């Protein structure tokens, strides 16, 4: 593998999956948050590659340059199946998986459904909900929007959404995430719906892979509380914390990359 980022597609029965790749060694798959895409990891790829991993960042179907699903997927297993298709297309038998926010739930379901395909699992901001907690997230975190010719959707939805998860972004990161949010389009919420309705505790009980739950102290307190509450349910769960906001770590990833790479190499 050349010492620079490569990009490509895997052609699957469910559409093209776009990915970015850098480095060589054991495979490490990075799964992004909603409504971002694999470019979220543009600063992380070279650092993981330097630590000795063939590092692949996938565009979740419906985001970035991956084809969207034809209809709203009925279950998170659909997304886990797309991960399996990507690994198959790249000739990878097993990979470590790192997820951020939505990517955590996709990673978790992949480890539960395809245990032989996952080495270690790392989740940065993982949301595990019990039945009585779902309505709050469904009601508050997946509003609908539609583009309009007057561009009101930019001011009323795109800008507030991006600033909500990038409170201290620089210009380059703001541009990248605004473009990613527009590119995701009004069906962005399909992944959120699958996260908020996912039976995470069922999946956790099925996961045998060593799992790191990574908390950014500047993330939403309720999210960190839900993640901390889920830790005892893992067969082999570890906990780690980093200072700052997750958006900062995507821009300046050295600290979180070290924590994750040390866990994977242990």
N, C-alpha and C positions, 0 to 999 in steps of 0.2 A: 504494500500500500504506500503510495506517495506521501511525503511529509507535508501534505496540504489537504484541505477539505475536498472530498469527492461528493458528487451528488448523483442520484439515479432513481429509477423506478422499479418496483416489482409489479408485474402484471398478474392480477388474481381474478378469479371468477366474479369478485365483488367490486372490481375496478382497480385502477392504478394506485399504488401506495408510493409516495415520495419519501425519500430519506436523504440524510447527510451522513457522511462517514469520514472518520480520520483515525489513523493509527493502526497498530497490529497487536496481536496477542489474544487473550481471552475476550470474548464478545461481551460488550456492555451496551444495553439498549436504554436510551433516554426518552421518556414520554412526557410531553409538555402539558401545561395547564390549559384550561379553556379561558378565553378564546384565542390563545396564542398559536404558535406553530413551532416547527423544529428550529427556526432561527433564534428562538429563545436561548438555545444552547450554543450560539456561535462563539461565545467566549469560553465556554466550558469544554468544548470538544478538544482543543489542543492540550488542555491541562490533563484531561483524562487519558489522552493518547500518550502524553509524556510519562504518565504513571504505568504505561504498559498494557493498555486496553485497546482493542479494536472497538472504537466507540461509534455508535450509530444513533442518530436522532431521527425519529420517525414523525412524519406529519400524520396525526390522527385523521382518519377519513372524515371529510367535511371541513378540514382546516389546511392551511397552507396550500400545497399543490397536489394533495391526495384527493382522489375522487370522493364525492359525498355519497352516503347511503341513499338509496332511492326513497326510503321512508324512514321515519323515526325508528331506530332499533328498539326492539321490545325488551332487551336485556343486556346487561354489561358483558355477557358471554359473547355477544356479537363482536364487540371491540376486541375481546381477548382472542377471538378467532382470527381477526385481522393481524394481530401480533404474530400468531402462529404462521399465517401466510407469509408475512414478511421474513420471518426466520427461515422458513422453507425456501423462499425465493433467493435468499442470500446464502443458502447452504450451511446454515448454522444449526447445529443440533441442540445446543444449550447456551443460554446467555444469562448473565446477571441483568437485573432490570432496576432502573431508577425512575421513579415517577415524582412529578410535582403536582400537587392539588388533584385535578381530574386524572392526571397521569398515574397517581397513586392507586386509584380505584381500578383502573385498567390493568395496572401491574399486579395488583392483588388478585383479581379474577383470573388473570393469566396464570399466576402461580398455583391457584386452586384448581383450575381446569386442566392445565397442562404441566403437572409437577415435574415431569422429566425434562422439560424445556427450560427450567429456571434454576439457576445456581443459587445466588443470594438476591435478596429483595431489599431495596432502600426506598423509603417513602418520605418526601419532604412536604409536610403539611397534609396529612392524611385525615379524611373525614369518615368516621364510622358512626352511623346513626342507628338507633333503635326505633321501633315503630312509632313510639309516641313523640319522637323528635323530628319526624320528616316534614310535617306540615309547615313548620317555621321556615325551613330552607326552601321548600317548594314555593311558598308564598312570597319570599323576599329576595331570592337570588337568581331568578330566571325570568325577568320581565321580557315581554315580546316587543319587537320593534320591526319596522318596515322602512325601506329607503323611500325617500320622496324627492321629487324634482327640485324642491326648494332647499334641499340639504338640511332640513331641520333635524333629521336623525343624527347628524354629526354633532350638533350642539346639545341635543336633549338626551342622547344615549351614548354615542361613541366616546365623547370626551369624558363624561362622568364615569363611564365604565373603566376606561383606561386609567384615569387618575385614582380610582378606588384601589387598584392593585399595584400602582406605581407612584406612590406618594412622593418619591424623591428622585424620579428618573431624570437623566440628562436628555438632551435633544435627540441624540441618535436612538436611544432606547424608546423614547416617546414615539418617534416616527415609525420605528419597527413595529411596535405594538398597536398603534393606530391602524397601520396598514393590515396587520394580521387580523384585527377585530373586524375591519370592513370586509376583508377577504372571507372570513368565516360566515358572514351574512346572517340573516334573521333566523336561520335554523341552528345557530350556535347553541341554543338551550337544550337541544336533544341530548348532548353529553351530560349536561347538568342534571337533567331528568333521570338519566340512568345512574348517576352518582347518588342522587337523593333517594331513589327508590331501591338502591342496591342492598341486598342482604349481606352486609359486610361481615357480620359476626358469623354467619354460615361459612363464608369464604375463609375467614381467619381460622376457623376450626379445621379447615381442610389444608391449610398451608403448612408445610413442614420445612420450607426453606428458612434459613436464618434471616431475620428481618430487622432492619434498622428503621426506627421511627425518628425522624430528624425534625426538630422544632426550631423555627426562627422566632426569637422572642418578640420581634416586632410584628408578627402575623396577628390575625384576628384572635383575640383571647378565647372566644368560644370554640374556634377551630382547634387551637392547641389543647383546650380542655377535653374536647371529644377524642383527640388523638391520644392524649395521656390516659384517658379512661379505657381505651382499647388495648393498651399494652399488655395487661395480664392475660388477655385471651390468646396471645400468640404462643405457640409451642416453644419458639426460640426467638424471643423479642428483645431488642436492645433499644436504648434511649440515648439521644444526643441532642444538645442544644447549641445553636450559634446565635450571636447577637445580630441585631439589625432586622431589616425587612426582606422577605424572599426576593422582591424585585431587585434589590441591591445586589443580592448574591448571584442573580442571573447576569448582571452587568460586571460585577467584580467577584468572580466565583472561586478564588483561590482557597478561601477558608472552608466553604462547604465541600469543595472537591476533595480537599485533604481528609475531611471527616469521612466522606463516603469511600474514598479509595483505601483509607486505612482499614475500614470495616471490611471491604471486599477482599483485601489482601491478608486479613488476619487468619 
